[in-house]
Amino acid sequence: VTVSRVVVVGASLAGLRAVEAARKAGHEGPITLIGAEPHLPYDRPPLSKAFLAEDADEPPHFRTEGDLRALDVELRLGTPATGLDTTRQVVLIGSEEVPYDALVIATGADARHLPGTEELDGVFALRTLDDSLAVRSALDAGARTVVIGAGFIGSEVASSAAKRGVDVTIIEALPTPLVRATGTQMGAAIASLHSRNGTSLRCGVGVASVEGSGRVERVVLTDGTIIPADLVVVGVGVAPNVAWLEGSGITVDNGIVCDETLWTGVPGVYAAGDVASWHNPTLDLRQRMENWTAAAEQGAAAARNALDPANARPYGTVPYFWSDWYDVRIQFVGEPGADEVLLVDGDPSDPDSTRWIALYRKGERLIGVLTVQGQAEIMKYRGLIMKGASWEDAIAHADKRRALAADKAAANKMASAG
Amino acid sequence: MKVEVDYDKCTGLGICESLAPDFFEVDDNGDLILLKADVTDAELGEVEEAINGCPTEALRLHRDS
C-alpha cells in the first residue's frame, strides 16, 4: 500500500522536520501541516535566550512561506486540530475533516499556568513567540519582574531580564531547583549562578497568590512576603498537548505512548517531539523529551517510518539539551536518573571556578554528563554514552582530559613568560 | 563535496561534533573548529546527520561543480 495523503499535526520544529523528511524520502502526494498558532514554524530555544535578551527584529522563523510553498505543503495555521477519528482516518479541525493515510502527531506541550492568574494582565508563561514578544516589551519598559519557577525556562528569562538591566526575583517552591533535570548536587551548583550574577533566588517557598486589579501588582509568598511586581513570568513546566486526542483510541500516558519506531500502535499514526513518549533503545528507557534535538530528529524519523511502516527503523538517541544563563552555557547529555553524581572538574563552591563537569553513573555505566562552560568536553562524553562506555572508561577519559588541559595551561604559561 | 560552517550562525552547541567527530570539534572557547572540509561519499551520511542536527542551521554541504 502506498501512502497518498500525509497529515502532520503540529507546526513547530518536529512537524516541520516531518514535512521536510517526507518530501526528502520521495513522497510526492499531498501533505497538510496543521498548526494551532497563526505563525509559520519558528525556533523556540531563542525565545527565552537571545531573542528575549537582545532586540532582534525578526522572529526566529525556520522557513519563509515561499520555502514551504516550494515543498508543496498545504498550510493550515491558526487552526488547531480538535479531534482524531482513527477508524475513518480523519483529523478534525472543528467540523472539518482532513483525511490521512499517514499521520504524524507533533502537537508538543503547552506551558502550565498558575490557577487564578488567567484574568490578570502582566502574567505570562514563556512558550510561544507571542509570549516572548509580550515579556520582552514588559522588560523593555523596566517592569519589576518576578519569575516563578527556577527551572531552565525561568532561569533563562531571569538572566535575559538581568541582561536588560531589569531587577528580577526568582521564586522556587522546591528547596533546590532543577533536581529532576540534574540531580540535587548539580541543581544547587547551577542555581548558584544566579547569586553569582546578582539575581535574587528564593527557594523552598511557595506562591500564595498573585494579586492586582486588572493588572498584576504583587506576588504574595506562603511565608507572607509581599513582592511588588509589574511582570510575572511563570516557568513551572509544560504538559503534553493531548486533550484533542480524547476518545481517539490513541494511548496516552504522560504523552502519546509509542514504540521505539515512534509508532502509536494505531495503523498509520506516529508521534514526534514533546508530545511523544517512546522507548529509547539507546538507553533502554521510556522517555518523553522536551528538547530541540529530539524534536528535530523524531519529526524526521516519524515521517520516514509513517511512509514505510514495513521498514520502520527504531529511533534512539543520547538526549541532549543546553541552556544559556548570563554568559554561561550549561549542557547536558544522557539521563540524570543516576546512582551517583561525580564532579570531575571545577568546584562550584569556589567563586573563581567557572568550568564544572559532572558525570552520572547508573550501575557500572556512564549514563549522563553535565557541563558548565565545558563546550569542548560535552560532546566527547556524548560519544562515550552512545558507545555504552563503562564508568571506569568515563573516569579515565576525564583524567586524560584534565591532564591534557593542565599541559596546555602550562605550555601557555611558558609561552607567555618567554 | 565540501562542508561549510557559517560562523555568524554557529554558537558552538556541538551536536555536529557528536555525530561527525572527524569533521567538527568545539574548542575551550566554545568555538567550532572545522577539522576537515572534504567529504567523501562514505562520510556523507554522518555529515548530513550533523547538518540536519544543527539547531542554528549553520552547516551546509557545498557540492563541487
Interface residues (C-beta under 8 A of the other chain):
Chain A: D43 P45 F62 W292 T293 A296 E297 A300 V318 Y320 W322 R329 Q331 V333 Q373 Q375 A376 I378 M379 K380 R382 G383 M386 A405
Chain B: G12 L13 G14 I15 E17 S18 P21 E25 V26 D27 D28 N29 G30 N52 G53 P55 E57
